[in-house]
Amino acid sequence: MRRRDVLSGAGAAAIGLGISTFPDRWVRAEGAPLRRLLVFTRSQGYEHSVVKRLGSKPSLVEQTLTDLGKRHGFDVTCTKDGTVFTPRELSTYDAMFFYTTGDLTKPGGDGGAPMTVDGKAALLGAVHGGKGFVAAHAATDTFLTAPEDRYTAYGSRVDPYVAMIGAEFIHHDSQQEARSRVVDRAFPGFEKLGESFELMEEWYSLKDFAPNLHVLLVQETEGMAGPHYKRAPYPSTWARLHGKGRVFYTSLGHREDVWANPMFESMLLGGIAWAVRNVDADVQPNLATAAPGYKEIPPKP
């Protein structure tokens, strides 16, 4: 591992977001093992502003997650170095957080060292074997299924990473205010969201949803502007089991102001707490009832 590229929870700057106190069960109990989260923000494709570092200063995503760890009892290590993905290194973490783009085994993008093919296999094996996986926004624009026909459903032929995270990015249209319907307010971090909320964001249109998704938020498409939303409502945030591992993903997180939103922070903290097994939740599959038209793919513009 190239140590100059790694930011630990002890050394990275933190930002205060003024979030309210979370339930005690989410915080590490006295004497319990310290949960460790590996935050990976390499961009082989487009680099979002929220994961861009300015010199040695951590990105907004790195700062936010580091601050959450300091306040809620888990350790955060941030990197853009793909060589950390080895079975030995991953064994030291309880979960991985991804905000990434592109084929991470290839060079380019932000200049971070690529994963090896074996490193990708190590990641997938670690999650299947019981590690947690938490991801936001562009993580579904990562390891797209070859030959990358964004308007084709691949079903069981999706890339193994897509099968693990639970869906694949199609495209997005202009940022706009849109409504998200809350499906499960019993899931950690979702208790106070209400039945729905509206937010200005860059909304991802997604496809090839894993059959065992436990949908948490549904993207309501009625009234949205742009061809990629000419479809039935579809999942935008979910939890799922992958082998013995726990996977949490939300398509939110493009904008800086979203990362400063206490509602988004609550969802992230709940997803992390569940993924690292600090709290349990009922994640029975509900895809067909939560979003009956989930298979619809918008026509190619």
C-alpha positions as CSV (number, residue, x, y, z in Angstrom):
1,M,0.0,0.0,0.0
2,R,1.3,3.5,-0.8
3,R,1.0,5.1,2.6
4,R,1.1,8.7,1.2
5,D,-2.3,8.0,-0.5
6,V,-4.0,6.7,2.7
7,L,-5.9,9.0,5.1
8,S,-6.7,7.5,8.5
9,G,-9.5,8.5,10.8
10,A,-6.9,10.0,13.1
11,G,-5.3,12.3,10.6
12,A,-8.0,13.4,8.2
13,A,-9.8,16.7,8.7
14,A,-13.4,16.5,9.9
15,I,-16.5,18.8,9.4
16,G,-19.3,19.3,11.9
17,L,-22.8,18.8,10.4
18,G,-24.9,19.4,13.5
19,I,-26.7,16.1,13.2
20,S,-28.9,15.0,16.1
21,T,-27.9,12.2,18.5
22,F,-28.3,8.7,17.1
23,P,-29.6,5.7,19.1
24,D,-27.0,4.2,21.5
25,R,-27.3,0.8,19.8
26,W,-25.5,2.2,16.8
27,V,-22.5,3.4,18.7
28,R,-19.8,1.0,19.7
29,A,-20.4,-0.4,23.2
30,E,-17.6,-0.1,25.8
31,G,-15.2,-3.0,25.3
32,A,-16.7,-4.0,21.9
33,P,-14.3,-4.3,18.9
34,L,-13.8,-1.1,17.0
35,R,-15.4,-1.4,13.6
36,R,-13.2,-0.4,10.7
37,L,-14.4,1.1,7.4
38,L,-12.3,1.3,4.3
39,V,-13.4,4.3,2.1
40,F,-12.4,3.9,-1.5
41,T,-13.0,6.9,-3.9
42,R,-11.0,6.1,-7.0
43,S,-12.4,7.5,-10.2
44,Q,-11.2,5.7,-13.3
45,G,-13.9,7.6,-15.2
46,Y,-15.4,11.0,-14.3
47,E,-14.3,12.3,-11.0
48,H,-17.2,13.9,-9.0
49,S,-16.4,17.1,-7.1
50,V,-17.3,15.5,-3.7
51,V,-14.5,13.0,-4.0
52,K,-11.9,15.3,-5.5
53,R,-8.9,16.1,-3.3
54,L,-7.2,19.5,-3.3
55,G,-3.6,18.7,-2.6
56,S,-3.4,16.8,0.7
57,K,-6.8,18.0,1.8
58,P,-9.4,15.2,2.1
59,S,-12.4,15.3,-0.2
60,L,-15.8,16.1,1.2
61,V,-16.8,12.5,1.2
62,E,-13.7,11.5,3.1
63,Q,-14.2,14.3,5.6
64,T,-17.8,13.5,6.2
65,L,-17.3,9.8,6.7
66,T,-14.3,10.4,9.0
67,D,-16.4,12.8,11.1
68,L,-19.1,10.2,11.4
69,G,-16.6,7.7,12.5
70,K,-15.2,10.0,15.2
71,R,-18.7,10.8,16.6
72,H,-20.2,7.3,16.4
73,G,-17.4,4.9,17.3
74,F,-15.9,3.4,14.1
75,D,-12.5,3.9,12.4
76,V,-12.2,5.3,8.9
77,T,-9.4,4.8,6.5
78,C,-9.6,6.6,3.1
79,T,-7.7,5.8,-0.1
80,K,-7.7,6.0,-3.9
81,D,-5.1,3.3,-4.1
82,G,-6.5,0.1,-5.7
83,T,-3.6,-2.0,-4.6
84,V,-5.1,-2.3,-1.1
85,F,-7.6,-4.9,-2.4
86,T,-5.9,-8.1,-1.2
87,P,-7.4,-10.8,1.0
88,R,-5.0,-10.0,3.7
89,E,-5.7,-6.2,3.7
90,L,-9.5,-6.6,3.4
91,S,-9.5,-9.0,6.4
92,T,-8.6,-6.0,8.6
93,Y,-11.9,-4.2,7.8
94,D,-15.5,-4.8,8.7
95,A,-16.9,-3.0,5.6
96,M,-15.9,-1.1,2.5
97,F,-17.5,2.1,1.3
98,F,-17.3,2.9,-2.4
99,Y,-17.8,6.2,-4.3
100,T,-16.1,5.2,-7.6
101,T,-16.5,5.3,-11.4
102,G,-15.3,3.2,-14.3
103,D,-13.4,0.0,-14.6
104,L,-11.2,0.2,-11.5
105,T,-8.7,-2.4,-12.9
106,K,-7.7,0.1,-15.6
107,P,-5.4,3.1,-15.3
108,G,-6.6,6.7,-15.9
109,G,-9.0,9.0,-14.2
110,D,-7.8,10.6,-11.0
111,G,-4.4,8.8,-11.2
112,G,-5.0,6.4,-8.3
113,A,-3.4,3.0,-8.7
114,P,-5.7,0.4,-10.3
115,M,-7.0,-2.7,-8.6
116,T,-5.7,-5.9,-10.0
117,V,-8.1,-8.5,-11.4
118,D,-7.3,-10.5,-8.4
119,G,-8.1,-7.5,-6.2
120,K,-11.6,-7.2,-7.7
121,A,-12.1,-10.9,-6.9
122,A,-10.8,-10.3,-3.4
123,L,-13.4,-7.6,-2.9
124,L,-16.2,-9.7,-4.1
125,G,-15.1,-12.7,-2.1
126,A,-14.8,-10.6,1.0
127,V,-18.3,-9.3,0.8
128,H,-19.8,-12.7,-0.1
129,G,-17.9,-14.1,2.8
130,G,-19.4,-11.7,5.3
131,K,-17.9,-8.2,5.0
132,G,-20.1,-5.2,4.7
133,F,-20.4,-3.0,1.6
134,V,-21.8,0.5,1.6
135,A,-21.9,2.7,-1.5
136,A,-23.3,6.0,-2.8
137,H,-24.2,7.5,-6.2
138,A,-21.5,6.7,-8.8
139,A,-20.7,3.3,-7.3
140,T,-23.3,1.9,-9.7
141,D,-21.4,3.6,-12.6
142,T,-18.5,1.2,-11.8
143,F,-17.6,-2.1,-13.5
144,L,-20.4,-1.7,-16.0
145,T,-21.4,-4.9,-17.8
146,A,-19.6,-5.5,-21.1
147,P,-20.2,-4.5,-23.8
148,E,-21.7,-1.5,-21.9
149,D,-25.0,-1.2,-23.7
150,R,-26.7,1.0,-21.1
151,Y,-30.2,0.3,-22.5
152,T,-30.1,-3.5,-22.4
153,A,-31.0,-5.6,-19.4
154,Y,-28.4,-8.3,-18.9
155,G,-30.2,-10.2,-16.2
156,S,-28.0,-13.1,-14.8
157,R,-25.2,-12.0,-17.2
158,V,-24.4,-8.8,-15.3
159,D,-20.8,-8.1,-14.2
160,P,-20.2,-9.8,-10.8
161,Y,-19.7,-6.4,-9.2
162,V,-23.1,-5.3,-10.5
163,A,-24.7,-8.4,-9.1
164,M,-23.1,-7.6,-5.7
165,I,-24.1,-3.9,-5.5
166,G,-27.6,-4.7,-6.8
167,A,-28.1,-2.6,-10.0
168,E,-26.3,-0.8,-12.8
169,F,-26.3,2.8,-13.9
170,I,-28.0,3.8,-17.2
171,H,-27.8,7.6,-17.4
172,H,-29.0,10.8,-15.8
173,D,-30.6,14.0,-17.0
174,S,-30.3,17.5,-15.6
175,Q,-30.3,18.0,-11.9
176,Q,-33.7,18.8,-10.6
177,E,-36.0,18.6,-7.6
178,A,-37.7,15.2,-7.4
179,R,-39.6,13.1,-4.9
180,S,-38.4,10.0,-3.2
181,R,-40.9,7.7,-1.6
182,V,-39.8,6.1,1.7
183,V,-40.6,2.3,1.7
184,D,-39.2,1.2,5.0
185,R,-39.1,3.6,7.9
186,A,-38.1,0.8,10.3
187,F,-34.6,0.6,8.7
188,P,-31.9,2.3,10.8
189,G,-31.6,6.0,9.9
190,F,-34.9,6.1,8.0
191,E,-37.2,6.3,11.0
192,K,-37.8,10.1,10.8
193,L,-37.9,10.5,7.0
194,G,-41.7,10.5,6.7
195,E,-43.6,9.0,3.8
196,S,-41.7,10.9,1.1
197,F,-39.3,13.9,0.7
198,E,-38.2,16.2,-2.2
199,L,-34.6,17.0,-2.9
200,M,-32.5,18.8,-5.5
201,E,-30.1,16.1,-6.9
202,E,-28.6,14.4,-9.9
203,W,-30.9,11.4,-10.2
204,Y,-29.5,8.1,-11.6
205,S,-31.7,6.0,-13.8
206,L,-30.9,2.3,-13.0
207,K,-31.5,-1.2,-14.3
208,D,-30.8,-4.9,-13.7
209,F,-32.0,-4.8,-10.1
210,A,-31.0,-7.8,-8.0
211,P,-34.1,-9.9,-7.2
212,N,-33.5,-9.9,-3.5
213,L,-33.4,-6.1,-3.0
214,H,-35.0,-4.8,0.1
215,V,-36.0,-1.4,-1.3
216,L,-35.8,1.6,1.1
217,L,-36.4,4.5,-1.3
218,V,-38.3,4.6,-4.6
219,Q,-37.7,7.3,-7.2
220,E,-41.0,8.7,-8.2
221,T,-40.7,9.7,-11.9
222,E,-44.0,11.5,-12.5
223,G,-43.2,15.1,-13.5
224,M,-39.5,14.6,-13.8
225,A,-37.8,16.2,-16.8
226,G,-35.7,14.2,-19.2
227,P,-35.9,11.1,-21.3
228,H,-34.2,8.8,-18.7
229,Y,-37.1,9.3,-16.3
230,K,-39.8,8.3,-18.8
231,R,-40.4,5.1,-16.9
232,A,-42.2,3.6,-14.0
233,P,-40.9,4.4,-10.5
234,Y,-37.8,2.4,-9.6
235,P,-35.6,1.7,-6.6
236,S,-33.0,4.3,-5.7
237,T,-31.8,3.1,-2.2
238,W,-31.7,-0.4,-0.9
239,A,-30.2,-3.0,1.4
240,R,-29.6,-6.6,0.4
241,L,-27.7,-9.7,1.5
242,H,-24.9,-11.0,-0.7
243,G,-23.9,-14.4,0.5
244,K,-23.0,-13.7,4.1
245,G,-22.3,-10.0,3.5
246,R,-24.5,-7.0,3.9
247,V,-24.8,-4.4,1.1
248,F,-26.3,-0.9,1.4
249,Y,-26.5,1.5,-1.6
250,T,-28.1,4.9,-2.2
251,S,-28.0,6.7,-5.5
252,L,-28.0,10.0,-3.6
253,G,-24.7,11.9,-3.1
254,H,-23.8,13.9,-6.2
255,R,-24.2,17.4,-4.8
256,E,-22.1,19.0,-2.0
257,D,-25.3,20.2,-0.2
258,V,-26.6,16.7,-0.1
259,W,-23.6,15.6,1.8
260,A,-24.3,18.4,4.3
261,N,-27.9,17.3,4.7
262,P,-28.7,15.7,8.1
263,M,-31.3,13.5,6.5
264,F,-28.7,12.0,4.1
265,E,-26.2,11.7,6.9
266,S,-28.8,9.7,9.0
267,M,-29.4,7.3,6.1
268,L,-25.6,6.8,5.6
269,L,-25.0,6.2,9.3
270,G,-27.9,3.7,9.4
271,G,-26.5,1.9,6.4
272,I,-23.0,1.7,7.8
273,A,-24.3,0.6,11.2
274,W,-26.3,-2.2,9.6
275,A,-23.5,-3.2,7.2
276,V,-20.9,-3.6,10.1
277,R,-23.5,-5.5,12.2
278,N,-23.9,-2.9,15.0
279,V,-27.6,-3.1,14.4
280,D,-29.9,-5.6,12.7
281,A,-32.9,-5.0,10.3
282,D,-35.5,-6.9,8.4
283,V,-34.3,-6.9,4.8
284,Q,-36.7,-9.4,3.3
285,P,-36.9,-8.9,-0.5
286,N,-39.7,-6.4,-1.5
287,L,-38.7,-5.4,-5.0
288,A,-41.9,-6.5,-6.8
289,T,-44.2,-4.8,-4.3
290,A,-42.2,-1.6,-3.7
291,A,-41.6,-0.8,-7.4
292,P,-43.7,-3.1,-9.6
293,G,-42.4,-1.5,-12.8
294,Y,-38.7,-1.8,-11.9
295,K,-37.9,-3.8,-15.1
296,E,-38.8,-0.9,-17.4
297,I,-35.8,0.7,-19.2
298,P,-36.2,4.1,-20.8
299,P,-35.8,4.3,-24.6
300,K,-32.4,5.3,-25.9
301,P,-32.6,9.1,-26.6
